[in-house]
Amino acid sequence: TVEVLDTRVDGEIFLLHANDSSEGPVDGVQDEYWRAYLDLRPRIATLSVLALEEREVSEAESLAALRRFASAVQATNPETRAVSAVPVAPAQPATDAEMRRVGIFRRFFD
């Protein structure tokens, strides 16, 4: 019941835009969401931005909130490369070659 709508690479962050129409453990949230995967050595973090059903949130607003969230998490984990600011340029769709360079996926391909 999960449909991947988009994937992007933003520096060391893999971004996933999805729609999950299954019965979930969280009531009152929209089916569509953004998720970020970060390599926080020695851990891997997954961050999500879920909008409430009764509040309209655009895709751009959700993605911007997720990028700020990811930036804050990276900045508070000194063992990882922290980003100083949220990138201004939009993240681009992920290619196979780009995904191999993202920290979380480098673990699998190295």
C-alpha positions as a Markdown table, in Angstrom:
| # | Residue | x | y | z |
|---|---|---|---|---|
| 1 | Thr | 0.0 | 0.0 | 0.0 |
| 2 | Val | 3.0 | 2.3 | -0.2 |
| 3 | Glu | 3.6 | 4.1 | -3.4 |
| 4 | Val | 7.0 | 5.9 | -3.9 |
| 5 | Leu | 6.2 | 9.2 | -5.5 |
| 6 | Asp | 9.7 | 10.7 | -5.7 |
| 7 | Thr | 13.3 | 10.1 | -4.5 |
| 8 | Arg | 16.0 | 12.7 | -4.2 |
| 9 | Val | 19.6 | 13.1 | -3.1 |
| 10 | Asp | 20.4 | 16.3 | -1.1 |
| 11 | Gly | 24.1 | 16.1 | -0.2 |
| 12 | Glu | 24.5 | 13.2 | 2.3 |
| 13 | Ile | 20.7 | 12.8 | 2.7 |
| 14 | Phe | 18.4 | 10.5 | 0.8 |
| 15 | Leu | 14.9 | 11.9 | 0.5 |
| 16 | Leu | 11.8 | 9.8 | -0.1 |
| 17 | His | 8.3 | 11.1 | -1.0 |
| 18 | Ala | 5.6 | 8.5 | -0.5 |
| 19 | Asn | 1.9 | 7.8 | -0.2 |
| 20 | Asp | 0.9 | 5.1 | 2.3 |
| 21 | Ser | -2.8 | 4.2 | 2.1 |
| 22 | Ser | -2.6 | 1.4 | 4.7 |
| 23 | Glu | -4.2 | 1.5 | 8.1 |
| 24 | Gly | -1.5 | 3.0 | 10.1 |
| 25 | Pro | -0.6 | 3.3 | 13.8 |
| 26 | Val | -1.0 | 7.1 | 13.7 |
| 27 | Asp | -4.5 | 8.4 | 13.3 |
| 28 | Gly | -5.2 | 11.8 | 11.9 |
| 29 | Val | -2.3 | 12.2 | 9.5 |
| 30 | Gln | -2.3 | 12.5 | 5.7 |
| 31 | Asp | -1.3 | 9.5 | 3.6 |
| 32 | Glu | 1.4 | 11.4 | 1.8 |
| 33 | Tyr | 4.7 | 12.2 | 3.5 |
| 34 | Trp | 8.4 | 13.0 | 3.1 |
| 35 | Arg | 11.1 | 10.9 | 4.8 |
| 36 | Ala | 14.9 | 11.4 | 5.1 |
| 37 | Tyr | 17.5 | 8.8 | 5.6 |
| 38 | Leu | 20.8 | 9.9 | 7.2 |
| 39 | Asp | 24.1 | 8.1 | 8.0 |
| 40 | Leu | 24.9 | 9.2 | 11.5 |
| 41 | Arg | 27.8 | 6.9 | 12.1 |
| 42 | Pro | 27.6 | 4.5 | 13.8 |
| 43 | Arg | 23.8 | 4.9 | 13.4 |
| 44 | Ile | 21.3 | 5.4 | 10.6 |
| 45 | Ala | 18.5 | 7.8 | 11.2 |
| 46 | Thr | 15.1 | 8.1 | 9.6 |
| 47 | Leu | 13.2 | 11.3 | 9.9 |
| 48 | Ser | 9.6 | 11.9 | 8.7 |
| 49 | Val | 7.3 | 14.9 | 8.2 |
| 50 | Leu | 3.7 | 13.9 | 8.5 |
| 51 | Ala | 0.9 | 16.5 | 8.0 |
| 52 | Leu | -2.3 | 16.4 | 10.0 |
| 53 | Glu | -5.4 | 15.5 | 8.0 |
| 54 | Glu | -7.2 | 18.8 | 8.7 |
| 55 | Arg | -4.3 | 21.0 | 7.7 |
| 56 | Glu | -3.3 | 21.7 | 4.1 |
| 57 | Val | 0.5 | 21.5 | 3.7 |
| 58 | Ser | 2.1 | 21.8 | 0.3 |
| 59 | Glu | 4.8 | 19.4 | -0.9 |
| 60 | Ala | 7.3 | 22.2 | -0.8 |
| 61 | Glu | 6.4 | 23.1 | 2.8 |
| 62 | Ser | 6.8 | 19.5 | 3.9 |
| 63 | Leu | 10.1 | 19.1 | 2.1 |
| 64 | Ala | 11.5 | 22.3 | 3.5 |
| 65 | Ala | 10.5 | 21.3 | 7.0 |
| 66 | Leu | 12.2 | 17.9 | 6.5 |
| 67 | Arg | 15.4 | 19.5 | 5.2 |
| 68 | Arg | 15.5 | 21.8 | 8.3 |
| 69 | Phe | 14.8 | 18.8 | 10.6 |
| 70 | Ala | 17.6 | 16.8 | 8.9 |
| 71 | Ser | 20.0 | 19.8 | 9.1 |
| 72 | Ala | 19.3 | 20.2 | 12.8 |
| 73 | Val | 19.9 | 16.4 | 13.5 |
| 74 | Gln | 23.2 | 16.5 | 11.5 |
| 75 | Ala | 24.3 | 19.6 | 13.4 |
| 76 | Thr | 23.7 | 17.9 | 16.8 |
| 77 | Asn | 25.7 | 14.8 | 15.8 |
| 78 | Pro | 29.4 | 16.0 | 15.7 |
| 79 | Glu | 30.6 | 12.7 | 14.4 |
| 80 | Thr | 28.9 | 13.4 | 11.1 |
| 81 | Arg | 29.3 | 16.2 | 8.6 |
| 82 | Ala | 26.9 | 18.9 | 9.7 |
| 83 | Val | 25.3 | 21.2 | 7.2 |
| 84 | Ser | 25.4 | 24.9 | 8.1 |
| 85 | Ala | 22.2 | 25.9 | 6.4 |
| 86 | Val | 19.2 | 24.5 | 4.5 |
| 87 | Pro | 20.2 | 24.4 | 0.8 |
| 88 | Val | 18.4 | 27.0 | -1.3 |
| 89 | Ala | 18.5 | 24.9 | -4.6 |
| 90 | Pro | 15.8 | 22.2 | -4.8 |
| 91 | Ala | 17.0 | 18.7 | -4.5 |
| 92 | Gln | 17.1 | 16.8 | -7.8 |
| 93 | Pro | 15.7 | 13.3 | -8.5 |
| 94 | Ala | 18.1 | 10.6 | -7.4 |
| 95 | Thr | 20.1 | 8.7 | -10.0 |
| 96 | Asp | 21.8 | 5.3 | -9.3 |
| 97 | Ala | 25.2 | 6.9 | -9.4 |
| 98 | Glu | 24.2 | 9.6 | -6.9 |
| 99 | Met | 22.6 | 7.2 | -4.5 |
| 100 | Arg | 25.9 | 5.2 | -4.4 |
| 101 | Arg | 27.6 | 8.4 | -3.0 |
| 102 | Val | 25.0 | 9.0 | -0.2 |
| 103 | Gly | 26.3 | 8.0 | 3.2 |
| 104 | Ile | 23.6 | 5.4 | 4.0 |
| 105 | Phe | 23.9 | 3.7 | 0.7 |
| 106 | Arg | 27.7 | 3.8 | 0.6 |
| 107 | Arg | 27.6 | 1.3 | 3.4 |
| 108 | Phe | 25.9 | -1.2 | 1.1 |
| 109 | Phe | 28.0 | -0.5 | -2.1 |
| 110 | Asp | 31.5 | -0.2 | -0.6 |
